[in-house]
Amino acid sequence: MGGGHVGGAATFLVDTLFGLYIALFMLRFLLQVARADFYNPISQFVVRATQPVLKPLRRVIPGTRGIDLATIVAMVVLQTIALYIILGLDGGSGALPGMLLHAVARLVDLALNVFFFVIIAQIVLSWVNPSLRNPATAILHRIAELLLGPARRVIPPMGGLDISPIPVLIGLRLASFLIVGPLVDIANQLL
């Protein structure tokens, strides 16, 4: 009975540590896509934390059309390793295609969640009107604008009220149901 608690704690620890490190890679990727200021202290932290893994990968995997493929590969590999360790801790094993697809599903889910919570934070910050000079606010704004900018072109502010976050948040949740759910189902069949 005690082994179950230790196994659960080990699974939690592996999932949390890998998850936090993978989140840094996701943030780095999104900051690159958003063309965020890389002199921002938060950006500098993210770059320094991910550089040891990315530097050797970039020698082998070049970027293409402004997309940092090395960061994507690093996220998939790290997520697959985390799943492999977690399956091993649970006493199971899985086929590589299933683990890779499961890793992709978790990364898509992470990206959707990052956007969801960044937009929520952006909404809350808009109520208190903080300065964009704050490093965290500037980064949140750049990432949120990846989705809110195009949404505002379709749904302009009405009477001074910007309702564009509402359909974007709904779309993010729908994407989670329609993309992540089926990917996980297929991955589970392949495991």
N, C-alpha and C positions, 0 to 999 in steps of 0.2 A: 504494500500500500504506500509506503514511503517512497518507493522508486517512481511511482506515478507522479508524485509531487516534484521530485527531483527532475524527472524527465520533462514535466510541464514547465518547470523553471528554466531548464536548459533550452527548451524550444523557444520560450519567451525571450530569453537573452539573445539567442542567435537571431531570431526574427527581428528583434529591436535593434541590435547593433548593425546588422546588415541593412535593415530598413533605413536607419538614419544615414548610413554612408551612401546608400543608393539614392536617397532623397537629395543629398548634396550633388550627385551627378545629374539628377533630374533638374535641379535648380540651375546648375551650370549650363545645361543644354537650353533651358528656357531663357536664361539670361542672354545667351548667344543669339537665340532666335529673336528676342526682343531688342537686341542691340543695346543692352543696358550699359551703363557706365562701369567699366571694369576698374576704375580708380576708386569706386565706392568701397568702403571698408568691408562691407558684407560680401561684395563680389570678390575682393581680394582674399578673404577667408575661404570662400568656396573654391577659388582657383588653387590656392595653396593646399587645401585638403584633398583635392582630386588629382593634382599634378603628378604625384608619385605613380599612380596607375596609368594615367593618360600619356605621360611622356614617352614611355617605351611603346605603347600601343600606336601612337601617332606615327612612329617610324615605319610601322607595318600597314596601318590602315589610314590612308589619307582622307581628308574631307572632300566632299563633292557638292558643288552648287550651293555653297554656304551651309551645308549640313555637316555637323561634326560627327562623322560615322564612328570614330573611336569612342566617343562618349556613349553612343547608343550601344555599341558592342560591349563596352565595360559594364553598362547597366544590365544587359541581358546575361552576361557571364556571371556577374556578382549575384544576381537574383537566382540564377540556376544553381549556383554553388550553395546559396542559402537554402533553397528548396531541397537539394540533395542532402545537406546536413540535417535539416528538419525531418525529412523522411527517414534518414538513418537513425535519428534519435527516437523516432516513433516505432522503430523496428521494421520499417518497410523499405522498399526500393521502388524505383520507377524507371521507365524507359526514357531515354534522352529526348526523343521528340515530344513526349508528353510534358517533360519538365521544361523544355524550351518554350513550348506554347503556353504553359502555365506561367512562366517567367514573363513572357510578353503580355499576357493578360494582366498580371499584377502591375507591370510598368504602365500599361494604358490606364489602369485604375488609379495608379499613383498620380499620373499626369492630370487626369480628370479631377481628382480630389485636390491637387495643388491649385488648379484653376478655380475650383469651387470656393475653397477657403480664401484664396487671394481676393476673389471678387467680393466675398462677404466682408473681408477686412477692408477693402476699398470702399464699400458702402458705408461701413461704420466710420471710417476715417473722413468720409465726405461730410458727415454730420458735424464733426468737430473742426473741420477745415485746417488740418495741419499743413505745415510748410513742406514742399517737395524737397527742401534741402535736407530733411531728415533722411539718412541713408536707407532705412527700412521702408519708409514711405515711398521714396523714389523707385525702389526695386518693385514694391507691390504695384505701383502705378504702371510701370513698364510692362510687367507680366500681364496685368489685368487688361491693358490696352490691346494686347494681342487678340482678345476676343471682343472686348467692349467697343473698340474702335469700329470694326466692321458692323457690329450690331447697331451702333449709333447712326451709321449711314443709312440703314434700313428703317430704323425706328428713331427718328430725331426726338430731342427733348420736347415735351409738351407742356406749355405754360411754365417753363423753367424747371420742370420735374423730369429727370432722366430715368425712364423706365426700362432702358435697354438691358440692365442686369437681370431683370425678371426672365425674359425668354432665354437668355444665355444660361442662367442657372437651371432652368427647366431642361434646356438642351443638354447640359452636362449630365444631369441625372438620367435622361433618356438614353444618352450614349452609354452610360454605365450599364443600364439594363440591356440595351440592344447589341452592344459590342463585347463588353467584359463578360457578361453572363454566358453567352454562347461560346466564347473562347475557353472559359473555364470548363464548361461541359465537355467540349471536344478534348481538351487537355486531360481531363479526368478519364475519358475513355481510352486515351493513349497511354496512360500511366500503368 
